[in-house]
């Protein structure tokens, strides 16, 4: 399986297939009828682009950055390229020069982007990757020249794509020989094993965002569309360039999600912001299809957007000053759009686009080289951190717990910063009056639907993965409301007449939001005002639907909601960067016993990591209590030699006297000093029955004193007996090896169902547990079988509980021991 995975992931066969298709296309271009119809070629390129994107995300360990960057870059190239071919095949690009005007902005971008990847590949001795990137770059450059000069034929483009096919075929042959000969034959440049260890170590050095390079290239792509128009490279802005803008926007949302996977909150938020601009730009190029006028822009929205970019730039400067300076180009871009009545269609914003194109190309080179090379291009990283180290007021947060989820184990960083920012953008985009059918109103759709809807939905999904159930529900509900209302009111679906059915739908949303407002009473003050302010927005929607909206009410409601959202945005940003509550979210307004226990963070560690087990062991040795997985359900444990922890575990779940805590060991060697205190038959029975999900209730005796429980021993077992077992779970037994014998009780309040997932441990026990070792769902939903061995010397056993192991299997063990 590993061989097949390695064979398929580098370089992907899809790049060779796509290159072969394009080679055939350009060789046959001089013919009267193309060998491959434009529509068919476009569809095939779209399919191959999706496969390339998958290969880039599932990148090989050896080429964590360069390989993924190449795959994702070629994927978005062929995605936009394919849609342009489809538009040409369907007759949309009819006018003279339309096909050239549509293709050239993308070709210019990928000529430069792939050239940068090729240069870094050659410098870092990734020859095959560099050859593929340079061949596609040359093909794009030749194609641009072909569109402007008849002296350049299509054969030059086809030759470059044939080079890609040959290089890829050579590598594929090398990998096939490598695995068929059991690693004895390796063609030069095809052996992946040599640098794998170094790259693997490099990729696990911290939260390096390998996907940022792809996001920067997407910024180049969108800037190229408008920059080429200003420089006269293309003759006009029209529908043919929308595929590049929207492909960049869709991929940028994907890069945003992948950035959250690498725990890079600031860059993920930045890519979320830039995706909004890409969708808006594409929408404005489509706009003349149904409206004769060019669209106008809501100035308040763009001013607020520039403020959000500026705040984000300030915080990103703390991480890397160069990245922070780069974001200032987008501050200038939003200001230029706000100052231009027709936005994307005027020279001011297009001039900033040219600057963004150049800056993005330089940033791509810096990021890509610094990830791959041992010698780094200085970016000032750590300079701000060093300055703040002297400050007693501000201290940057760092460490393993930086992105710890509130509930369960999550692969994502917190996306609340983006969620609040989207609320700010969506609310200020709607601070306009006038006819919903007017051009000024219609251009609001991308700001409301993309920012308030799609990206807020993304934030809600990430919040749900991190265990923030209420917060995720709010984000998802509000995103649905923004999408429906944005499309209905500003997309021409609403019309001048108002609908009773729309009013009923809004009332339903208000009822849901009313319940959310009630729930936020138990969360914190900021969330209470956040949900209450959105209720004002919903009321304005309702009043508008029934023709009873007072003048200025909707403006006031959106301003209030926008300001509350901006406070939450700043608070989430500050608290994610600095220690302490710089801008507090506040305490719960209503505090009830047993409600809101999940607000305190609990350490959640993945069980698959040995370092996590060691950390849990250290917590137990220091007197903590932890939830851990077993061979059956999750349990709450404490170290036997920590009497205070044993007592804490007893009280934390309101232990009933008829359900006493039990004792677990990792092997009988831990009881070896007290072996003489057990009868021979009982010892042999324990030896034969374990490890397994069988708990044996044995007579209490002096052997308990060997475990160091002291006075806390009264909480374990009954005055007459104690249940003991060795679990059949490698993680659990390894933990007991590190800690020593542990006391165990079920990880749920007495009388409730067994806990079968790590999320449930914290949900049921609140903040009464110090840490949880996360291993997903339990392998079994049934607890262990509890056997009464107090009279085993007379040949009899009884059962307190029949769990996963049936009675017959337990009795068979005893019968085999009793046989002569």
Secondary structure, DSSP 4 states (H G I P E B T S, - for coil): -HHHHHHHHSS-HHHHHHHHHHHHHHHTTTSSS-SS-HHHHHHHHHHHHHHHHHHHHT--STTTTHHHHHHHHHHHHHHHHHHHHHHHHTTS--STTHHHHHHHHHHHHHHHHHHHHHHHHHHTT-HHHHHHHHHHHHHHHHHHHHHH-TTS-HHHHHHHHHHHHHHHHHHHHHHHHHHHTTTS---TT---SSSHHHHHHHHTSS---TTHHHHHHHHHHHHHHHHHHHHTSSS---GGGHHHHHHHHHHHHHHHHHHHHTT-HHHHHHHHHHHHHHHHHHHHHHHTTT-SSPP---HHHHHHHHHHHHHHHHHHHHH-HHHHHHHHHHHHHHHHHHH-TTGGGSHHHHHHHHHHHHHHHHHHHHHHHHHH-SSPPP--TTHHHHHHTT-SS--B--STTTT--SSS--SS---HHHHHHHHHHHHHHT---S-TTSHHHHTHHIIIIIIIIIIHHHHHHHHHHTT-HHHHHHHHHHHHHHHHHHHHHHSSSS-SS--HHHHHHHHHHHHHHHHHHHHHTTT-HHHHHHHHHHHHHHHHHHHHHTT-PPTTHHHHHHHHHHHHHHHHHHHHHHHHHBSS-SS-----SS--TTSSGGGS--EEEETT-HHHHHHHHHHHHTT--EEE--SSS-EEEEETT-HHHHHHHHHHTT--TTS-BEEE-SSGGGGGGGGGGS-HHHHHHHHHH-SSSEEEEEE--GGGGGGT-GGGGGGBS-SSEEEEE--S-HHHHHHHHHH-SEEEEESS-TTSPPP-BHHHHHHHHGGG-SEEEE-SB-S-SS--EEEE-TTGGGT--EEEE--SS-HHHHHHHHHHHH--
